Amino acid sequence: MPLLTLEDISQIKNVQVVARTIVAGFITGLHRSPYHGFSITFADHRPYEPGDDLRHLDWKLLARLKKKYTRRFEEETNMRVLILLDSSPSMLYPTNNNMKFKFSLFGAAALMYLLKLQRDAFSLYVIGQGTMDKPSIKPVHYRRNMGLLERYIDEPPNYESDIITALEKAAYFMPKRSLIVLFSDMLDKRLYENDQDFVDRLQSVLKFHRSRLNDVLIFHVFDSLTERGLKVSNTSWVKLKDVEMPSLQEEVSIKEIASEYTKAFDKWQKIVEESCLQGGGDYALVDIREPFAAILLKFLARRAKMVS
């Protein structure tokens, strides 16, 4: 399977091209049809014509009437999907070409392209941008959302995202038996105000989604090169500024806090993962330095579970 990373595609300015590249490479490596999983309903018969797919030939009618008829079907939407995209300041870290938001943007675009192929209704909501749109399979809806992501490549939004409130809103907004996909680094202003309240409300809203028979898939995005550990350099003292809360600044000794920083990151990641699982959601820690395949594999696994 081609290793499609953010570095590989970050220079491409057309989001739809990027999405198609990611999905095509993934499907080719997987050796599966991107249309697998269609839900179809029988509509009527029509006379068989040479060249028609024999899989759609009604063999029972052939045996009974001695005439060849092809079954015609109406395609149905398998499910409804809401893609939530965190756009808080911390998602713009660490650099312009390798930011967590851009990785999430391309991941969301790939899912939208895959959903279009499979005729699943979807909606995209950039947390903090306004109102949610109803899921749709219409081409104009797909183009509008791709256009939105296109604008965000060079000018990413910088909203004061509230992850928990967005999940709560989605629980009431989406129909039952929906799939909710969240791209986030699980850091926002509410977390800084009260981390325990953040965790408790996360579990609570996930349980509420389960009560509505919704499935929630959280992609916890992070940058392994800069977030999981601090590199010890010749400079012993540096001033650290919190990207989510710029007012939080402190001068520290890298050598002294490097180990504790890694432990703190791992501890928070574990808390988030356990909270998601205890709440009945699904969780995936995703490194923006790694290929996009992990996102598509995890998504398809959840999709297969919901439509089976």
N, C-alpha and C positions, 0 to 999 in steps of 0.2 A: 504494500500500500504506500503510495507516495506520501512523504512526510511534509505535509503542507503546514508551514508555520507562519506566524505573523510576519516574520522577516521576509518570507518568500513572497507574500502578496501585498505587503504594505505600500508598495509603489503603484499598485493598480488603483486608479481613481474611480472606476465604475463598480459600484457595489454588486450589481447583478452579475457582472462578469466574475467577480471574486466568489460570489455564492455558487455560481455554476461550476467554477473551477474546483472549489472545495468538495462539492457534492459529487461531481463527476469522478474525481480522483478517488474519493472514498468508495463510491459504488463499484468502480472498476476493481479496486483492490479487494472489495468484499465479494465480488462475483455474484451480486444479487441485483434483481431488477428494482429500480427505485419506485416502481408502481406496485410492489408487493404489498398486500394488505387492503386492496380496494374492497369496499362493501358494495355489492351490486344487487339490484332487484330486477326480477324478470318483468319484461314489458309486454312483448308479443312475439309472434313468429313472422318470418318472411321466407319466400322460396329460396332454396339454396342456389348459389351461383358459383361457378368454377372459380377457385382461388380463395373462397371463404375459409376461415379457420375451422378445421374439423372438430376442434374442442367445443364449438358452439352448435354443432349439429345435434338435433334432437333425435337420438337413436330410438327412443320409445315410439315416437311418431312414425319413424321410418319402418319399424317392425309392424306397427298396427295398420298404417295407411299405405305403406309401400311408396311413400313420397318423401323427398328430402326437404326439410325445413330447418332454418337456422334460428336459434333463439336470440332475441335482442334484449338488451338489458339497459336499465337506467342506473347511472352512477349515483351513488349517495355519498354524502360527507360522512367519514368515519367518526370524526370527533371534532371538538372545538378546542383551540389552543390559545392561551394568552401568554405572550412573551413580555416579561417585565425587565427593563434595562435600567440598572442603577446609574445615575449620572452625577453623584455627589463629588465634591472636590477630590477625594482620595482615589476615585476611579481614573483621574487624569495622571496618575503616577505610574511609572517613574519618568519616562521621556516621551516626547511627541510621537515617535515611531513605534514605541513599545508599550504604550499606556494600556492599563487594564480595560479602559473603556473601548479603545479601538479593537482589542481582541474580542471583547464581548459583542461589539457592533458587528464584526464579521461573523461571529458565531451565530448571532441572531439572524443575520442575512442568510446564512447557510440553512438554518432551520426553516426560514420562510420559503426559501426556494424548494426545499424538500417537501414542505407542506403543500406548496402549489402543485408539485408533480403528483402528489397523492390525493389532491383535491380535498384536503382537510381545511376546514375554516379556521382562520387565525386572526389574531389582533395583536398589535404591537403597542406597548405603552412605555414611554420613557418617563421614569418616575419623576414627578414634579412638573411635567409639561402642561397639564390641564386635565381634560376628560378622557376617559377610555372609550375606544370605538368598539362597536359590536363585531364579533368575528365574522369573516366573510370569505368566500372563495372567488369573488369577482375579480377579474383582471385589473380593473381600475383601482381596487383596494390594494392589490399587491403592488402595483406601480407606485401608488401614493406612498406606501410605507417604505419601499425601496428608495424612493426619492428623498424621504425624510432622513434615512440613514446616509444617503449620498452627501447630503448637506453637512452631516456631522463628522465626516472624515477629516476635513481640514478645520472645521469650527465646532468642536465638541461642546455640548451644553455644559453648564455648570450650575445645576440646581441644588437646592438644599433638600436632598432626597430623604424620605422617611420610608424605609423598607417595610416596617411592620404595618404602617397605615395603608400602604399600597397593597399588601397581601390581604388586609382586612377588607379593603374596598373591592378587591377582586373576588372575594368569597361571596359578596352580595351581588356583584355585577354579572359574573359568569353563570351560565346555566349549570345545572347539576351534571356530573360526570364529565367535567372539563379537565384539561391538563394545563397547569400553570407552570411556566418555566421562568425562573428568576436568575439573571446574571448579576452578581454583586460581590463586592469584597467584604460584605457583612460589616461595614463600618459606616456609621452615620451619626448625626448630632445627637439623636435620642440615646444611642449607646453611651456617649460621653456623659449624658445627664444621669443615667441610672442603668448600669450594665445588667443588673439582676432583673430589672423590669423589662429590659430588652429581651432577655432570654425567656422570661415567663410568658411574655406576650407572643413571642415567636412560637413557643410550644402550643399556646392557646389557639392561635389563628390556624396553625396546621391541623389541630384536632377538629376545629370547626370545618375546615375544608374536607376532612375525611368524613365528617357527618353528612356533608352534602355529596359524598361519593366523588369528590374531586381528587386529583392526584397532583401533588406539588413536587417539582424537581428543582432543586437549588444548585446552581453552579457557583461555587465559592472560588472566585478568581483571585490569584495572587501572583507575584513576581518572585520566583525563587532566587534570583540573583541579588535582589536588593531588600526584600521584605523578610525572608526567613532568617537571615543572618546579617550582621554588620561586618564588613571587611575591615580588618585591622590594617591601618596604613601607618606611614611614618608620622603623620600628624596625630599627636596624642589627644588633643582637645578640639572638639568641633561643636558648633551650635546646631542643634536639631530643632526643626520646626515641623509641627504637626500639619499635614496637608488638609486634614478635615477641619481642624480648628487652629488656624494660623496664629491665634493669640497665645497658643501654648508653645513656648520656646524654652530651651534649656541647654546650657553648655555642659557637655559631658566628656568623659574620657572613654574613647572607644574601647580601649583595651580592658577597662574595668567593667563595662556594661555589655559587651558583645555576647558573652555566654548567657547572661540573664535575659537579654533581649530575645534570643532564640528560644529560651524556655518559655517566655511570656507569649510569644507568637504561637508556639506549639500548644500551649495550654488553652489559649482562646480558640484556636482552630478545633481542638477536641471538644470544647464546650459547645461550639456551634454545631458540630457534627452530631453529637449526642442529643442536643435539643431538637434538631431536625428529625432524627430517627424516632425519638420518644414521642414527638408530636405526630408521627405517622407520615412524614414526608420522605423524600429521597434526597440524598446529598452526594455531591461530587466535588472534590477539591481539584481545581484545574489550574495548572501552571501556564502562564501566558507565553512561556518560552517553548512549550511543547506543541505538537501538532493538534489540529482541530478534530482529529478522528475520535478522540475520547468523548467529545461533546455529542457527536452524531451517534456513536455506539450507545451511549447512555440514554439518549433521547429515544432512539428506536426501540430499546429494551422496554422503556416505560410505555411507549405507544403500543407495542405488541401486547403488553399486559392489559392495556385498557380496552383494546378492540377484540381481544380473544374471547 
